Amino acid sequence: MDYATTYYNQTFIINVIQSKAGDAMNRKMQCCVTILFFIALAILIISLIGTTPRLSRNQHEYTRERSDEMTKQELHPYVGMWVTEGGYIRHELLPNGRYDEARGDRQSAYRGSYKVTGNYIEYKDDTGFTADGEFRDDILYHAGMVLYREER
């Protein structure tokens, strides 16, 4: 055998081995890509199924506490309209723990939340301003004002 034939045979054998190895690598790559595709598809399906919001344990407790607080607010005897003697200032204490204050012709001059504890009331308007007051003998004393329950 001459040198050229030997070189040709060696080159041919190397090319066959590389070709077989390349085919095996291509099959492995195709298999990996297919597996990754199905994993990504499964993640997508799970994320789409899981889009309904679920509350964590803390959120459930907060929701329950907030619900209990709102129930307590609804149960206090001060829900309704409270007005100054001339009717210029009117506080409507809503059963959901919110209030709406009107001043003169200006409806909803201030709005916010309130919390009643016993005969004590704490206000926090939507801008963050806070105030308080006290109910005595069915009269609301608040920020230097005297408000009376409006009879319906």
C-alpha positions in Angstrom: 0.0 0.0 0.0 1.3 3.3 -0.9 1.3 6.5 1.2 -1.6 8.1 -0.7 -3.8 5.1 -0.2 -3.0 4.9 3.5 -3.6 8.6 3.9 -6.9 8.3 2.0 -8.1 5.4 4.1 -7.1 7.1 7.4 -8.9 10.3 6.3 -12.0 8.3 5.2 -12.1 6.5 8.5 -11.7 9.8 10.4 -14.5 11.4 8.4 -16.8 8.4 9.0 -16.1 8.5 12.7 -16.7 12.3 12.8 -19.8 11.9 10.7 -21.2 9.2 13.1 -20.2 11.2 16.1 -21.8 14.3 14.5 -25.0 12.4 13.9 -25.0 11.2 17.4 -24.4 14.8 18.7 -27.2 16.1 16.4 -29.6 13.5 17.8 -28.6 14.4 21.3 -29.1 18.1 20.5 -32.4 17.5 18.9 -33.5 15.5 21.9 -32.4 18.2 24.3 -34.1 20.9 22.3 -37.3 18.8 22.2 -37.2 18.2 26.0 -36.6 22.0 26.6 -39.5 22.8 24.4 -41.9 20.6 26.3 -40.6 21.9 29.6 -41.2 25.5 28.4 -44.7 24.5 27.2 -45.6 22.9 30.5 -44.4 26.0 32.4 -46.6 28.2 30.1 -49.6 26.0 30.6 -49.2 25.9 34.4 -48.7 29.7 34.5 -51.9 30.2 32.4 -53.9 27.8 34.6 -52.5 29.4 37.8 -53.6 33.0 36.9 -56.5 33.0 39.3 -55.3 35.0 42.3 -54.8 33.0 45.4 -54.5 34.7 48.8 -51.7 33.7 51.1 -52.3 32.8 54.7 -51.4 36.4 55.8 -53.8 37.9 53.2 -56.6 35.6 54.3 -56.0 36.7 57.9 -55.9 40.4 56.9 -59.1 40.0 54.8 -60.8 38.3 57.8 -59.6 41.0 60.2 -60.7 43.8 57.8 -64.1 42.1 57.4 -64.4 41.8 61.2 -63.4 45.5 61.5 -66.0 46.5 58.9 -68.6 44.5 60.8 -67.7 46.3 64.0 -68.0 49.6 62.2 -71.4 48.7 60.9 -72.5 47.8 64.4 -71.6 51.1 66.1 -74.6 53.4 66.8 -73.1 56.5 65.1 -73.7 55.7 61.4 -75.6 58.5 59.8 -75.5 62.3 59.2 -74.1 64.7 61.7 -74.5 68.4 61.2 -73.5 71.6 62.9 -76.3 73.8 64.3 -76.6 75.9 61.2 -76.1 72.9 58.9 -73.0 74.4 57.2 -70.8 71.4 58.0 -72.2 67.9 57.5 -70.5 64.6 58.3 -72.0 61.5 56.9 -70.6 58.5 58.6 -71.1 55.5 56.3 -71.5 51.9 57.5 -68.3 50.8 55.6 -66.0 52.9 57.7 -65.8 55.8 55.2 -67.1 59.4 55.7 -68.1 62.2 53.4 -68.0 65.8 54.7 -69.8 68.6 53.0 -69.2 72.3 53.8 -71.8 74.8 52.7 -72.6 74.3 49.0 -69.5 72.2 48.5 -70.5 68.5 48.5 -67.8 66.0 49.4 -65.4 68.7 50.5 -63.5 66.0 52.4 -63.7 62.2 52.2 -61.8 59.6 54.1 -62.0 56.7 56.6 -63.0 56.7 60.2 -62.7 54.3 63.1 -65.0 54.2 66.1 -63.8 52.8 69.4 -66.4 53.1 72.1 -67.4 56.7 72.0 -64.1 57.9 70.4 -63.8 58.5 66.6 -60.6 58.9 64.6 -60.8 60.4 61.1 -58.2 60.1 58.3 -59.1 62.0 55.1 -57.9 60.8 51.7 -55.0 63.3 51.8 -53.6 61.8 55.0 -54.9 64.5 57.4 -56.1 63.1 60.7 -58.5 64.3 63.4 -60.5 62.9 66.2 -63.7 63.5 68.1 -65.9 62.2 70.9 -69.6 61.3 71.1 -71.3 62.4 74.3 -75.0 62.3 74.9 -75.7 61.8 71.2 -73.6 64.9 70.3 -70.3 64.7 68.3 -67.6 67.0 69.5 -65.0 67.2 66.8 -62.2 69.8 66.1 -63.9 72.5 68.1 -67.2 71.9 66.4 -70.4 70.5 67.8 -72.4 68.3 65.5 -75.8 66.9 66.1 -77.4 63.8 64.7 -79.7 64.7 61.8 -83.2 63.3 62.2 -84.5 61.7 59.1 
